[in-house]
Amino acid sequence: MEHSSLPAVELVVRTIAETAIANEAYFCQLDSVVGDGDFGYSLARGFEKVLENFDGSTVRVPEPFSRKWA
């Protein structure tokens, strides 16, 4: 993957993270139908960690970028 595509990858990751956090209650509601209702909470906390370390990243290639939060 070329470096020029990294901003697009960053945009996608940020958009997914923000969407998951914004929909925490909805995901919990869906999970409560067949599970224990904590999926939204877990997803949101995980993506909050991603965003917490996201700004100021000096990563230049997608592989290390994705490994940072693995």
C-alpha positions in Angstrom: 0.0 0.0 0.0 1.4 3.4 -0.9 1.9 6.2 1.6 -0.7 8.3 -0.2 -3.5 6.0 0.9 -2.7 6.3 4.6 -4.9 9.3 5.1 -7.8 7.3 3.7 -7.0 4.4 6.1 -6.9 6.9 9.0 -10.2 8.4 8.0 -11.8 5.0 7.9 -10.4 3.9 11.3 -11.5 7.2 12.9 -15.0 7.0 11.3 -15.5 3.5 12.5 -14.3 4.3 16.0 -16.5 7.4 16.3 -19.5 5.5 15.0 -19.0 2.6 17.4 -18.7 5.0 20.4 -21.7 7.0 19.3 -23.8 3.8 19.0 -22.8 2.2 22.3 -26.3 2.1 23.8 -27.8 0.7 20.6 -25.2 -2.1 20.3 -25.9 -3.0 23.9 -29.6 -3.1 23.2 -29.1 -5.4 20.2 -26.8 -7.6 22.2 -29.2 -7.9 25.1 -31.6 -9.8 22.9 -29.3 -12.8 22.6 -26.5 -12.0 25.0 -25.6 -10.2 28.1 -25.9 -6.7 26.6 -22.3 -5.6 27.1 -21.1 -5.6 23.4 -21.6 -1.9 22.9 -19.8 -1.1 26.1 -16.8 -3.3 25.2 -16.7 -2.0 21.7 -16.8 1.6 22.8 -14.1 1.2 25.4 -11.8 -0.4 22.8 -12.3 2.3 20.3 -11.9 5.0 22.9 -8.4 3.5 23.4 -7.8 3.6 19.7 -8.7 7.3 19.5 -6.8 8.1 22.7 -3.6 7.0 20.9 -4.6 8.1 17.5 -3.7 11.8 17.3 -0.1 12.7 16.9 0.8 9.2 15.5 3.9 9.3 13.3 3.1 6.0 11.7 3.7 6.1 8.0 2.7 2.6 6.8 -0.6 0.7 7.4 1.0 -2.5 8.9 2.7 -0.8 11.9 -0.4 1.5 12.1 -2.7 -1.5 12.7 -0.2 -3.3 14.9 -0.1 -0.3 17.3 -3.5 -1.3 18.8 -3.4 -5.0 18.3 
